[in-house]
Amino acid sequence: MSIADGSQHRLTYGFESTYGVTPSSPTLKPFRHTGTSLGLEKSEIRSQELSAGRQFEFVRHGNKSVGNDVNFELAYGAQDDFIEAALCGTWSAKLTSGAITANAASGSFTRASGSFVSGGFTAGKVVTSSGYVAAGNNGRFVISAVSATVLTVTPIEGQTMTTEAGNGDELFVIEATVDNGVTRRFATFERYFADQGTYVYMTGLNASSLSLSIAPDSVVSGSVSFIGKDLEPATASAKSGATYPAATTTEPYDSFTGSIRDNGALTAVIQSIDFNCDNSMDRRFVIFDDTSLLPGIRKFNLSGTVSAFFDDITLYNKFINETASSLQFELTDTAGNSYFVYMPNIKYMSGNPDVSDDGSVTISMAFAGVKDTATGKTLIIQRKPA
């Protein structure tokens, strides 16, 4: 008898072109994970026929519900496919431009030649500038308008721009970006129990929600919840022609290296942040089929909680006065790879500085995100390699 150990569990996936149909000779990429509950559940159908013996005469399996969660430690490049899938967005390519004059009066940057437009710069994108002498001209900005030679911008890191001529050292970058959109993706997953030589396949898995958690003295953790179509019985052989690329080897992020800003201002009193983006997917069942059609998808729902030491009334007042704010943080790993997460339009929905003992007073603030007029988005994530 061979009892399966989690230490020998492998989880891989490959995206489908047709919902619920595994591609032939699939490429199954590793999903670096810490645990999973992916599997099959079924409803129960009982006959309500009456009999003198006071017993149920018939019971059947009902509709199939395939899915559940995959837990992970966030590492650069390891979960990018499902960050993209959960946001229903598409990672864009990195864009660069250089040698630009800063104009404080108009809140803009001007180039002497070339074209921002042909370079792919568009309004609503987060751009990072560097190379200026004046600190207020460096950092992240949201592009509010763009022409061939002029970028009009709004600072999002508390900068105050200064008029400064470009000297050739300046660099403008829109890092590879994904934000909430409407593109659906679905995948086949393979669970392999190496000590048993057993394979289990699930098809049509959609990323229904994504969550991340950053807490003191720990690695950054998260989970993706899935809703799928079907599960095949366990088998002793892999998919015909399947190939298995090597897993990424980047280290997980920790909670020591990075920064966090509320409404552009750096803060050092936040203890933890948890956020969840939910597509509110639901299964669609029809007669003569016990599997779901492509799941329905509702509005993109961003929510979370910030916990902080109660050092002044500023954060609390945002809840009291229903003041719109923004929240952004950057994670950097030991090699220098980073993710920048930007929630441009949030409101704190609850929170009180409760006191339970004679220790430090903290405040836990729940927040909700909605569409931002400047970016047109609710959640923006950028990645930057070392």
C-alpha angles and dihedrals in degrees: 000000000000116000112200118242123206089225088072098046119120125191121196136167144191127193119244128225091204120040110259096004119112112219116245113261090007126204104230113198122202117256105209104220144160096211144337142203095193109148149099132301127178134198120237125241117197127184112238093203111142125232136170093247094066094233139123110252101192137025128177140181113256135196120345120242111194122185141046130158142331115197122205148166109242112248128169111273094356100101101022094115092059096040083059094044095048091050091044085227137119127239108245125214121259115265127202139187133167150193102048135162116229116225112196097186094057097030091236146119122225130201123204096219142003125044134275089198096056088043090063099252111150138176116272096034124123110238127188120212127197140167100061123128092220109074092213091066092058128075136045125336135172113234109235098176136005136196131166093279106014133068114192109201146179118217115235099183100061095266124157110209123228126199106255133161117234117247101188097268095092121109129188118197135181101196121216103291140194125185137169113295144141106267112123122213130183132183147194113238127203122202112196123192100198098191090056099033088232126148127196121188129201123187136202096025113174122192101242098176143359128205135184130192128196117187135162120280095007145091119265108265134190147159140218121212118210138199116196147171113239147349125219122219116265113275137188095229137064124241111286111267094003116159126199120209118206118268121251115262103208116133119250117260119256131206095246103072120060141040141257131209133192111206089343096307120116113240129194101183101072111115100188145350129205124179137174132195113200129190091193092225120185133192121251115213127186133183120277092027128079094195128078126256115231102309120254117249127210135189120319106259119198119187139150150143133255118199118196144164110263099245099149142347098264100097093038091052090058089063095041093050097035090238117178114235142164133235128205136166138176127213121200125187128212092269094051099256111141146191122205116202118194127185100182100185120034137146125206105236103185143001141129133188094243119189119210103160142355094285132097115314115236134185126211113205122193114206139191127206127215137174115302117220095214097051100022088227142099099209131021125186125186128187126206123187119218 
